[in-house]
């Protein structure tokens, strides 16, 4: 984006989305960037259908070396360094003037270390911002505040946070680390990166890989579309169209 495009997006309240994941071993059949690649794929597809700003991904995050070591591509990023980087990213987007900021996070889940770091970063930026408004700012009418939606200004969400269930199949979207759910999402988004036959190189499959061979590319496409539609609906709220329509 050029500077005037950033300024125009801010003026019209266009939302900004930051994909977030990690670099982590996902079995021998999937790319080590699976988590942030899934998050980024949802953003890329949503951007084709609704106006939004997709920021560079937060690709490195704490993994706790749960699945493997660095020799197999695992990057267990220091959580404090990740928190600081995420906070600085949010601070700079806030300084640009964005008033609808989303973190589309795909790693570990709602109680994972990455989410805790992201929520801490978001909370600190919100707190810093309201302290500049002076004590008692909550007594003012929300529409008079510099950011009327301050408590929803920065949201940490997941690929299906805004999707309406039931989805294309019974139950919720299957995820599971490197198993059927993530494998078929990558098969749908980046099929050239998947090698299911590589699973045969393992003497014993860990429990989380046991259903990976059940992945189906068509099912993955349907779930990916399900997630994208949810995000398109959320991002479409509140932006002002460009001058002259569009």
N, C-alpha and C positions, 0 to 999 in steps of 0.2 A: 504494500500500500504506500502511496505517496502521502505527504503530510496533509494535503487538502482533503484526501479521502478519509483519513483518520478524523479530521475536524468535522467533516460532514456526517460521519457515522455517529460521533458524539452528539452533535447538534440534534440529530433525529432519533436519539435514544436506541440506536441499533445495539443489540446484545453482542457481547464477546464471550467466546467459549474457549476454554483451555483444556485440551485432552491431557489426561494424566494416567500414567501406568508405571511400568518398571521394566527393567531388563533382567530376565530371570529364566532359568532352565525350565523349559516346557516339554520335556521329553525329547527324544531324538528326532521326532517327526514334525515339530513346529519351530518357528523362529523364536529366538530368545526375547525378542521384543513383543511377543504376542499380546501382552496386556495393553501397552500403549498403542499398539497397532489396531486393536479392536476399538479402543476409545477414539482414536483418530479416524478410523473408517466411518464410524457413526457421524462424526463431525463433518467429514468430507461429503458424505451423502446428503446430510441435512443442508449443508451450504448450497447445494445445487438447487434446492427447492424453496429456501427461505433466506432472506437477507440476514446475514450475521457476519461477525468477524471471528475467524478461527485463528487463535494465537498459536505460536510454536508449542509443541507438547512438552510437558514435564515428564521426560522419558526415564529418568533415573529416580529410584525411591528405595526405601528400606525393604529388604526381602527376608532378613534374618537367616540367610543361607539355608532356607527351609528345604529347597529341592535339590540343590547341588552346590558346588564350589566354583571359584572363578575359572578353573580349568575347563569348565563346560559352559562358560559364558555368563554365569551368575554375577550380578553386581549388587552386593548388599550395601546400598548407599547409606551413609551416616544419617540418622534421623534428624539430628540437629542441623546439619548442613542442608538437608532437604527442606526443613522448616524455614530456615533463613532464606533460601532461594525462592521458595513459594511465596513467602511474605514480601520479598522485594519485588517479585513479579506482580503481585496484587497491588502493591504500593504504586508501581509505575503505571499500571493500567488505570488506577484511581487518579493519578496525577494527570493523565491524558484527558480525564473527564468522563470515562465510561461509568454508566449508572446501572447497568445490568450485566453482571459478571457471573459466569457459570464455570465451575470446574467439573468436567465430565471425567469421573474417576473410575478406573477399572483395575482394581488390584486388592485382594484380600477381603473386601467387604466392609460393612458399616462399622465394624469394631476393629478394623485393622490399623496397623501403625501408620500407614500412609494417610488414611482418612483422618486420624487424630491429628497428624501434623498439618494437614490442609485446613481442618477446622480451627486449629489454633492460629494458623496464619491469618485466616479470614477474620477471626475474632479480634486479633490484635489490630488489624487495619481498620475495622469498624470502630473499635474503641479509640484509636488515635484520632479518627475523623470526628467523632462526636465530641471529644474533649475540646476540639477547636471551636465548637459552637457555644461553649460556656455552660456553666451549671444551670440546671433547670430547663434544658432544651426540650424535654418531654412535655412541658406545659404549652408549648407553641402548637398551633394547628399543623398537622403533618404537611399540608400543601405549602407551608411557608418555609419548610426546612430545605437546605441545599440538596438533600437526597431524601425525598419523601418516603421512599420504600427502604429505609436504612436497614431494617431487620431482614429484608429479603434481597438486599443489594448484592451480596456475594453468596452464591449457593454452591454447595458441594453435592453433586448428584451422581447417579449411576446410569448405565446405558438404558435401563428400563424405567427410570424414575417417573417419567411422564407418559408412559404407555398405559393403555386401558386394557386390563385383563377382562375376559379370557383372551389369550393370544391365539396364534394359528394352530396350536395344539393344546391339549388339556394341561393344566398346571402352569407354573411359572417357567420362564426361560431357563433351560439348563445351562449352568455355567461350569462348575467343577474345574479345578486346576488341570489344564491340558487334556482333560477327558473329552467326552463326546461334545459337550456344549461349546467349549472354546475351540476345539478342533474344527467343528463345522462352521463356526463363525469365521475363522480364518480361511477355510475352504471357500466360503462365499465371498470374502473381501479380497483375499490375496492367494488365490489357488496355487500359484506357481511356487509358493514358499512351503507347501505341505508335502511330506513324503511318508505316507502311512506305512509303507513297507519297512521303514527304518525301525519301527517298533519291534521287528523280529530280531534286531541286534541285541536286545536285552534278554538276559537269561531269565529274569523274573520281572514282571510288571508290578510296580508299586500300585497300591489300591486305587490311587487317583487316576491311573492310566488304563484301568481294566476295561472301561467302556469306550475308549478312544476309537476303536475300530468300528463302532456303531455309528460314527459320525456320518451325516448325510448332507451333501452340499446343498441340495434343494431345501431341506429343512433349515439349514443355516441361513440361506437367503431369505426365507420367510421370517425367521426371528430377527435378522438384521433389519429387514423392512419394518417390522413391528416396532423396533426400538427407534428407528429413524423417524417414523411417523409421529411418535410421541414427542420427540425433540422438536420436530418441525412445528407442531401445535404450540408448544411452549414458547419457542423463540419468536413465533409470529405475533405474539401479544405486545402491544405498546409502542412499536416503532412507527415513526412518521414517514410516509412515502416520500421519495425524492420530489423536488419541485418539478411540476409538469407531469406528474403521474409516475407509474412504474411500480 
